[in-house]
Amino acid sequence: MQIKNNLYEAIVSHQLKLQVDVSFQSHYRFMLQENLDKAKVVADFGTGKGYFLAQLAKNYPDIQFYGIDSNPERIAFAKQNHPLKNISWIHADVGQLSNFAFLQMADGIIMRYFLLHFQKIQSLLSNLFLSIKPKTCLWIIDLDLNAFFCRPYHPGFHILKKLVEEYCKKYSGSLAATSITPLLKHAGFTIRNTIIDRFTIQEIRRDLFVKFLEQEALLYYFHLKNTFDSKEIDEIRKFLKILSSDKYFVQYAISMISAKK
């Protein structure tokens, strides 16, 4: 079991880094467009190993950042590998917002690949609305299954998408980041902007795109089945191998949502 867990953490680490490598610029541009440069204090919920936040902090040394994650090993990694003066790395449960006094000073909250894994989204958003000051920005960046497709149809892709759908239903109850919009409105937030960030082989280096999808599949499957080995994973890998040709067009999509109290 320990070998499986070690492999899982190795894949997580590589995927967290790859997410930043393939998408930092587009997500950064979106946040900049949505008032990042006007912030003085920004919190990152589910910061992981801190790759994304560290790049932001280097670009904006005058902003005080707080990177928050419930996984102590990932926070320890961030502290060791991103020792920046303008980031405070915090091991904590984001569900306990009353413990974060600094939220009352925050100008912005980042939720990047976070709500997909959070089971009580409405409760979190409603409590967050009560915990922050007026005009605080939210930047939500997450998977959008509505724009995740393959043309023409391939059974390997169908298995991949059904796997992601199963994970989403179990862990967040949400199938797409765009479905978060009504939850934000219900909590009291005003939606400022929504943009779809599209990942395709035409836009991202082919080997990185294939690796990104493979690692997504492995991580989702491990969460659901506690293994990396199955006929389903084999079929997904067979499908990903043929993406070296131009016969299939695959789009993976991220919704970028900005909202404000």
JOKASUL-V57955 format. One record per pair of residues at least 12 apart in sequence whose ideal C-beta (glycine too) atoms are under 7 Angstrom apart, sorted by the first residue. I is the first residue (numbers start at 1). J is the second residue. D is the distance in Angstrom with one decimal. If there is no record, write none. Layout:
((I	J	D) (I	J	D))
This chain:
((7	228	6.9) (8	222	5.5) (11	215	5.5) (11	218	5.7) (11	219	6.0) (12	219	6.6) (13	49	6.4) (14	215	6.5) (15	215	4.4) (15	219	6.4) (16	48	4.8) (16	49	5.2) (16	51	5.8) (17	51	5.5) (18	208	6.7) (18	211	6.6) (18	212	5.6) (19	113	6.6) (20	51	4.4) (20	52	5.1) (20	55	6.8) (22	199	6.9) (22	204	5.2) (22	208	5.8) (22	212	6.3) (23	197	6.7) (23	254	6.9) (24	52	6.6) (24	55	5.8) (26	197	5.1) (27	112	6.9) (27	141	5.4) (27	256	6.6) (28	56	7.0) (30	195	6.1) (30	256	4.5) (31	139	5.0) (34	137	6.3) (34	139	6.3) (34	192	6.2) (34	193	6.1) (34	258	3.9) (35	137	5.5) (36	108	6.6) (38	107	7.0) (39	63	5.6) (39	107	3.8) (39	108	4.5) (40	63	6.2) (40	64	6.7) (40	107	5.5) (41	64	5.0) (41	102	6.6) (41	105	4.8) (41	106	4.8) (41	107	5.6) (42	63	5.7) (42	65	5.2) (42	106	6.6) (42	107	6.5) (42	108	4.3) (42	110	6.5) (43	66	4.4) (43	68	6.3) (43	103	6.5) (43	106	5.2) (43	109	5.3) (44	65	6.6) (44	66	6.8) (44	67	4.9) (44	68	6.5) (44	110	4.3) (45	68	5.7) (45	94	4.8) (45	109	6.5) (45	110	6.7) (45	111	5.0) (45	114	5.2) (46	69	6.0) (46	94	6.8) (46	111	6.8) (46	113	7.0) (46	114	3.5) (47	67	3.5) (47	68	5.9) (47	69	4.9) (47	78	6.6) (48	69	6.1) (48	74	5.5) (49	74	5.0) (49	77	4.8) (49	78	5.5) (50	67	5.2) (50	78	3.2) (50	82	4.7) (50	89	6.7) (52	112	6.0) (53	65	5.7) (53	67	4.8) (53	87	6.3) (54	82	3.9) (54	84	6.3) (54	87	6.9) (57	84	4.9) (57	86	5.2) (57	87	5.0) (61	86	5.6) (63	86	6.4) (64	86	5.6) (65	86	5.9) (65	87	4.6) (66	88	5.1) (66	90	6.0) (66	102	5.9) (67	87	5.8) (67	89	5.0) (67	90	6.8) (68	90	4.8) (68	92	5.5) (68	94	5.9) (69	91	6.7) (70	92	6.9) (70	93	5.1) (70	94	6.9) (72	91	4.9) (75	89	5.2) (75	90	7.0) (75	91	4.3) (95	124	6.6) (97	127	5.1) (97	128	6.2) (97	131	4.8) (103	131	4.9) (103	132	5.6) (104	133	6.2) (106	132	5.9) (106	136	5.7) (107	136	6.0) (107	137	6.6) (108	136	6.6) (108	137	4.4) (108	139	6.5) (109	128	6.9) (109	136	6.7) (109	138	5.1) (110	139	5.1) (111	138	6.9) (111	140	4.7) (112	141	4.3) (113	141	6.8) (113	142	6.0) (115	140	6.5) (115	142	5.5) (115	172	6.3) (115	180	6.1) (116	142	5.1) (116	143	5.4) (116	168	6.5) (116	172	5.4) (117	171	5.5) (117	172	6.4) (118	172	5.9) (119	171	6.2) (119	172	6.3) (119	173	6.9) (121	172	6.4) (121	174	6.5) (121	180	6.7) (121	183	5.7) (122	183	5.1) (122	186	6.7) (125	183	5.6) (125	184	6.0) (125	187	3.9) (126	187	4.5) (129	187	4.7) (129	188	4.6) (129	189	6.3) (129	261	6.0) (132	261	5.7) (134	261	5.4) (135	260	6.2) (135	261	6.5) (136	260	6.9) (136	261	5.0) (137	258	6.3) (137	260	5.5) (138	189	6.5) (138	258	6.8) (138	259	4.4) (139	258	5.7) (140	177	6.6) (140	180	6.3) (140	257	4.3) (141	254	6.0) (141	256	5.2) (142	177	3.8) (142	254	6.6) (142	255	6.2) (143	177	6.1) (143	254	6.3) (144	176	4.8) (144	177	4.8) (144	178	5.7) (144	196	6.3) (144	253	4.5) (144	254	6.2) (144	255	4.1) (145	164	6.5) (145	165	6.4) (145	168	6.8) (145	175	4.9) (145	176	4.6) (146	176	4.6) (146	178	6.1) (147	196	5.6) (147	198	6.9) (147	251	6.4) (147	253	3.4) (148	161	6.2) (148	251	6.7) (148	252	5.6) (148	253	5.6) (149	251	5.7) (150	248	5.8) (150	250	4.8) (151	249	4.9) (152	248	6.9) (154	239	5.5) (154	248	6.0) (155	235	6.8) (156	235	4.8) (156	236	5.4) (156	238	5.7) (156	239	2.5) (157	239	5.6) (157	250	6.7) (159	232	5.2) (159	235	5.3) (159	236	5.7) (160	213	7.0) (160	217	5.5) (160	236	5.0) (163	217	6.2) (163	220	5.3) (163	221	6.1) (163	232	6.9) (164	220	5.8) (166	224	6.1) (167	220	4.4) (167	223	6.1) (167	224	6.0) (170	224	6.9) (176	255	7.0) (177	255	3.5) (177	257	6.5) (178	194	6.8) (178	255	5.2) (180	257	6.7) (181	194	6.9) (181	257	6.7) (184	259	5.0) (188	261	6.9) (189	259	4.2) (189	260	6.6) (189	261	6.1) (190	259	6.3) (190	260	5.2) (191	257	7.0) (191	259	5.2) (192	258	4.3) (192	259	6.1) (192	260	5.7) (193	258	4.7) (194	255	6.3) (194	257	5.0) (195	256	4.7) (196	253	5.4) (196	255	6.0) (197	253	6.8) (197	254	4.2) (197	256	5.7) (198	251	5.6) (198	253	5.3) (199	251	6.8) (199	252	4.1) (199	253	6.8) (200	250	6.8) (200	251	5.2) (201	243	6.6) (206	244	6.8) (210	240	5.0) (210	243	5.5) (213	240	6.0) (213	252	6.7) (214	237	6.6) (214	240	5.6) (217	233	6.5) (217	236	4.9) (218	233	6.9) (221	233	5.9))
